[in-house]
Amino acid sequence: MGSSQLVLLAFGSGTLVAGAGAWFIRALVFPPPSRRIRRAPDVFDENPARGLGGKIDQEFNRLAIESGLGILPVTMFMLLLCTTLIGGGVVWFVQEEPLLSVSGALAGFLIPLCFIAAKRLLRLHTVRTELPHVLDMLARATRAGRSIDQAIDLIAHEAGGILGEEFTLCSQQLGMGRSFERVMKTLATRVRLVEMRILSTTLIVQKQSGGKLSETLERMASVVRDRLSSRRQIQAATGAGRASTLIIATVSPLAYAFVWAFHRQHLQVMLNEPVGRAMLLVALVLEVIGLFWVLYLLRTESQ
């Protein structure tokens, strides 16, 4: 058995061990429903972390839950670990180059992570799109004489979509006797949108002091629609910038792949020299920094 087969076997064994460890940790930390009565705590029940490690851990847990994939954070981390090992192992089996293997492992980690982040952004965009309709339903229900609790229960049964699921959870928590203020604050924590924080604060204040809630909700629905319209106009205005960013980000990897496929001897000359490897590493770092900087500028412009 050659060295390539041994390395591939090692990566495969590591992947199997990681998968078995993921299921073991899941069974240990999150036992089946028959073994527990209370709901297992998640990141939304924790206080904000102060240390850097705790913040990274909480953000990853939020990413796993807010993506809507229905995967536990521990399982998602183990899946990312498995894709990292598979990416690095396959590249090493094909090329037997340490730098390319590290690049393959990095790609195996970043590609699923970017997919999960895109799923979360899509989910938040869907929530923002559904919010005006839900606000109109709440306004009509309260104008018809229903209480806030009854209006939330109505949204849970008739709204549908992501917000329908969120309000279903709110209705269940209220039915179990949880305080209204705590339920609304938890909703604003689960759906991290400015509009949702404003809605939860409005409902809490109205529950405590009263007032014309239907008119307030109607004005809020109008404001949310105006914000959606403005956001679409800004996205249309910055479309050229986003397209140029995508082109700049993909030209270098495509050029590298082209040279690797048709003129591999040139890459071998560069990779065999320490200066060439250092230049490739510097280029990769500058590429990532520039990409994040342009994305930051586009995000700041769209806010």
C-alpha positions as CSV (number, residue, x, y, z in Angstrom):
1,M,0.0,0.0,0.0
2,G,1.5,3.3,-1.1
3,S,1.7,6.6,0.8
4,S,-1.3,8.0,-1.1
5,Q,-3.5,5.1,-0.1
6,L,-2.3,5.4,3.5
7,V,-3.1,9.1,3.6
8,L,-6.5,8.5,2.1
9,L,-7.2,5.7,4.6
10,A,-6.2,8.0,7.4
11,F,-8.5,10.8,6.2
12,G,-11.3,8.3,5.8
13,S,-10.8,6.9,9.3
14,G,-10.7,10.4,10.7
15,T,-14.0,11.2,9.0
16,L,-15.6,8.2,10.4
17,V,-14.3,8.9,13.9
18,A,-15.6,12.5,13.6
19,G,-19.0,11.3,12.5
20,A,-19.2,8.8,15.3
21,G,-18.1,11.5,17.8
22,A,-20.8,13.8,16.5
23,W,-23.5,11.3,17.2
24,F,-22.1,10.4,20.6
25,I,-21.9,14.1,21.7
26,R,-25.4,14.7,20.3
27,A,-26.8,11.7,22.3
28,L,-24.9,12.9,25.4
29,V,-25.7,16.6,25.3
30,F,-29.2,16.4,23.7
31,P,-30.8,13.1,24.8
32,P,-34.0,11.8,23.1
33,P,-37.3,13.5,24.1
34,S,-38.3,10.4,26.1
35,R,-35.4,11.0,28.5
36,R,-36.2,14.6,29.4
37,I,-39.2,16.7,30.1
38,R,-37.9,20.2,29.8
39,R,-36.6,21.7,26.5
40,A,-32.9,21.6,26.1
41,P,-31.4,25.1,26.4
42,D,-29.9,26.7,23.3
43,V,-27.9,29.9,22.6
44,F,-31.0,32.1,22.9
45,D,-31.2,31.2,26.6
46,E,-27.6,32.2,27.3
47,N,-26.3,35.6,28.3
48,P,-24.0,37.3,25.8
49,A,-20.5,36.0,26.1
50,R,-17.6,38.4,26.9
51,G,-14.6,36.5,25.7
52,L,-13.6,36.1,22.1
53,G,-14.0,32.3,22.2
54,G,-17.4,32.5,23.7
55,K,-18.6,35.1,21.2
56,I,-17.4,32.9,18.3
57,D,-19.1,29.9,19.8
58,Q,-22.4,31.7,20.3
59,E,-22.3,33.2,16.7
60,F,-21.7,29.7,15.3
61,N,-24.6,28.3,17.3
62,R,-26.8,31.2,16.1
63,L,-25.7,30.5,12.5
64,A,-26.7,26.9,12.8
65,I,-30.1,27.6,14.3
66,E,-31.0,30.7,12.2
67,S,-30.2,28.9,9.0
68,G,-33.4,26.9,9.3
69,L,-31.7,23.7,8.3
70,G,-32.9,21.9,11.4
71,I,-29.3,20.8,12.3
72,L,-27.9,21.0,15.8
73,P,-24.8,23.2,16.2
74,V,-22.7,20.3,17.3
75,T,-23.7,18.2,14.3
76,M,-23.1,21.0,12.0
77,F,-19.6,21.5,13.3
78,M,-18.9,17.8,12.9
79,L,-20.2,17.9,9.3
80,L,-17.9,20.9,8.6
81,L,-15.0,18.9,10.1
82,C,-15.9,15.9,7.9
83,T,-16.0,18.1,4.7
84,T,-12.7,19.6,5.7
85,L,-11.1,16.2,6.1
86,I,-12.6,14.9,2.8
87,G,-11.5,18.0,0.8
88,G,-7.9,17.8,2.1
89,G,-7.7,14.0,1.7
90,V,-9.0,13.9,-1.9
91,V,-6.6,16.7,-3.0
92,W,-3.7,14.9,-1.3
93,F,-4.7,11.6,-2.9
94,V,-4.7,13.3,-6.4
95,Q,-1.7,15.6,-6.1
96,E,0.3,14.7,-3.0
97,E,1.1,18.4,-2.5
98,P,0.8,19.8,1.1
99,L,-0.1,23.3,0.0
100,L,-2.8,22.1,-2.4
101,S,-4.1,19.7,0.4
102,V,-4.4,22.6,2.8
103,S,-6.3,24.6,0.1
104,G,-8.6,21.7,-0.5
105,A,-9.3,21.3,3.2
106,L,-9.9,25.1,3.4
107,A,-12.3,24.9,0.5
108,G,-14.1,21.9,2.1
109,F,-14.7,24.0,5.2
110,L,-15.6,27.4,3.6
111,I,-17.9,26.2,0.9
112,P,-20.5,24.5,3.3
113,L,-20.0,27.4,5.7
114,C,-20.9,30.0,3.0
115,F,-23.9,27.9,2.0
116,I,-25.1,27.9,5.6
117,A,-24.6,31.7,5.9
118,A,-26.5,32.2,2.6
119,K,-29.4,30.1,3.9
120,R,-29.5,32.3,7.0
121,L,-29.5,35.5,4.9
122,L,-32.3,34.1,2.7
123,R,-34.3,33.2,5.8
124,L,-34.0,36.7,7.2
125,H,-34.9,38.2,3.9
126,T,-38.0,36.0,3.8
127,V,-39.0,37.0,7.3
128,R,-38.6,40.7,6.4
129,T,-40.8,40.1,3.3
130,E,-43.5,38.3,5.4
131,L,-43.6,40.9,8.2
132,P,-45.9,43.5,6.6
133,H,-48.6,40.9,6.0
134,V,-48.3,39.7,9.6
135,L,-48.5,43.2,10.9
136,D,-51.7,43.8,8.9
137,M,-53.2,40.6,10.3
138,L,-52.3,41.7,13.8
139,A,-53.9,45.1,13.2
140,R,-57.1,43.6,11.8
141,A,-57.3,41.1,14.7
142,T,-56.9,43.8,17.4
143,R,-59.3,46.1,15.7
144,A,-61.9,43.3,15.7
145,G,-61.6,43.2,19.5
146,R,-59.2,40.3,20.0
147,S,-56.5,40.5,22.7
148,I,-52.9,40.4,21.9
149,D,-52.6,36.8,23.0
150,Q,-55.6,35.8,20.7
151,A,-54.1,37.8,17.8
152,I,-50.8,35.9,18.2
153,D,-52.7,32.6,18.2
154,L,-54.5,33.7,15.1
155,I,-51.2,34.5,13.3
156,A,-49.9,31.1,14.4
157,H,-52.8,29.3,12.8
158,E,-53.3,31.4,9.6
159,A,-50.0,33.2,8.7
160,G,-47.9,30.3,7.5
161,G,-44.3,30.6,6.5
162,I,-41.4,31.3,8.8
163,L,-43.2,33.9,10.9
164,G,-46.1,31.5,11.3
165,E,-43.7,29.0,12.8
166,E,-42.2,31.7,15.1
167,F,-45.6,32.9,16.3
168,T,-46.7,29.3,16.8
169,L,-43.8,28.9,19.2
170,C,-44.8,32.1,20.9
171,S,-48.4,30.9,21.2
172,Q,-47.2,27.6,22.7
173,Q,-45.0,29.4,25.3
174,L,-47.9,31.7,26.3
175,G,-50.1,28.7,26.7
176,M,-47.6,27.1,29.0
177,G,-47.7,30.2,31.3
178,R,-44.5,32.0,30.2
179,S,-44.7,35.8,30.7
180,F,-45.6,37.9,27.7
181,E,-42.6,40.1,28.0
182,R,-40.2,37.2,28.1
183,V,-41.9,35.6,25.1
184,M,-41.6,38.8,23.0
185,K,-38.0,39.3,24.0
186,T,-37.1,35.8,23.0
187,L,-38.8,36.3,19.7
188,A,-36.7,39.4,19.0
189,T,-33.6,37.4,20.0
190,R,-34.5,34.5,17.6
191,V,-35.2,36.8,14.7
192,R,-32.5,39.4,14.8
193,L,-34.1,42.1,12.7
194,V,-34.6,45.8,13.6
195,E,-38.3,45.5,12.6
196,M,-38.8,42.5,14.9
197,R,-37.3,44.3,17.9
198,I,-39.5,47.3,17.3
199,L,-42.6,45.0,17.0
200,S,-41.7,43.2,20.2
201,T,-41.1,46.4,22.1
202,T,-44.4,47.9,20.8
203,L,-46.4,44.8,21.9
204,I,-44.8,44.8,25.3
205,V,-45.5,48.5,25.9
206,Q,-49.1,48.1,24.7
207,K,-49.6,45.1,27.0
208,Q,-48.4,47.1,30.0
209,S,-50.0,50.5,29.3
210,G,-52.6,50.0,26.6
211,G,-53.3,52.3,23.6
212,K,-54.5,52.1,20.0
213,L,-52.5,49.1,18.9
214,S,-54.2,48.6,15.5
215,E,-53.2,52.1,14.3
216,T,-49.7,51.6,15.5
217,L,-49.4,48.3,13.7
218,E,-50.8,49.7,10.5
219,R,-48.2,52.6,10.5
220,M,-45.5,50.0,11.3
221,A,-46.6,47.9,8.3
222,S,-46.4,50.9,6.1
223,V,-42.9,51.8,7.3
224,V,-41.7,48.2,6.8
225,R,-43.0,48.3,3.2
226,D,-41.2,51.6,2.6
227,R,-38.0,50.1,3.9
228,L,-38.3,47.1,1.7
229,S,-38.9,49.3,-1.3
230,S,-35.9,51.4,-0.5
231,R,-33.7,48.3,0.0
232,R,-34.7,47.0,-3.4
233,Q,-33.9,50.4,-5.0
234,I,-30.5,50.4,-3.3
235,Q,-29.8,46.8,-4.4
236,A,-30.6,47.8,-8.0
237,A,-28.3,50.8,-7.7
238,T,-25.4,48.8,-6.3
239,G,-25.9,45.8,-8.7
240,A,-22.9,46.9,-10.8
241,G,-20.6,47.0,-7.7
242,R,-21.7,43.6,-6.6
243,A,-21.2,42.1,-10.1
244,S,-17.7,43.6,-10.3
245,T,-16.9,42.2,-6.9
246,L,-18.0,38.7,-8.0
247,I,-15.8,39.0,-11.2
248,I,-12.8,40.1,-9.2
249,A,-13.3,37.4,-6.7
250,T,-13.6,34.6,-9.3
251,V,-10.9,35.7,-11.8
252,S,-8.0,34.6,-9.7
253,P,-9.2,31.2,-8.8
254,L,-10.3,30.5,-12.4
255,A,-6.9,31.6,-13.7
256,Y,-5.2,29.3,-11.2
257,A,-7.4,26.4,-12.2
258,F,-6.7,27.1,-15.9
259,V,-3.0,27.1,-15.4
260,W,-3.2,24.0,-13.2
261,A,-5.1,22.1,-15.8
262,F,-3.2,23.1,-19.0
263,H,0.2,24.4,-17.8
264,R,0.9,22.5,-14.6
265,Q,4.7,22.7,-15.1
266,H,4.6,26.5,-14.5
267,L,2.9,25.9,-11.1
268,Q,5.4,23.2,-10.2
269,V,8.2,25.7,-10.8
270,M,6.5,28.2,-8.5
271,L,5.6,25.7,-5.8
272,N,9.0,24.3,-5.7
273,E,10.6,27.6,-4.8
274,P,10.1,29.2,-1.3
275,V,9.6,32.6,-2.9
276,G,6.8,31.2,-5.1
277,R,5.0,29.6,-2.2
278,A,5.3,32.8,-0.2
279,M,3.9,34.9,-3.1
280,L,1.0,32.5,-3.5
281,L,0.2,32.7,0.2
282,V,0.4,36.6,0.1
283,A,-1.8,36.7,-2.9
284,L,-4.4,34.5,-1.2
285,V,-4.4,36.6,1.9
286,L,-4.7,39.9,-0.1
287,E,-7.5,38.4,-2.2
288,V,-9.5,37.5,1.0
289,I,-8.8,40.9,2.6
290,G,-9.9,42.8,-0.5
291,L,-13.0,40.7,-0.9
292,F,-14.1,41.3,2.6
293,W,-13.3,45.0,2.3
294,V,-15.5,45.4,-0.8
295,L,-18.3,43.5,0.8
296,Y,-18.1,45.7,3.8
297,L,-18.3,48.8,1.7
298,L,-21.3,47.5,-0.2
299,R,-23.0,46.5,3.0
300,T,-22.4,49.9,4.5
301,E,-23.7,51.6,1.4
302,S,-26.9,49.5,1.4
303,Q,-27.7,50.3,5.1
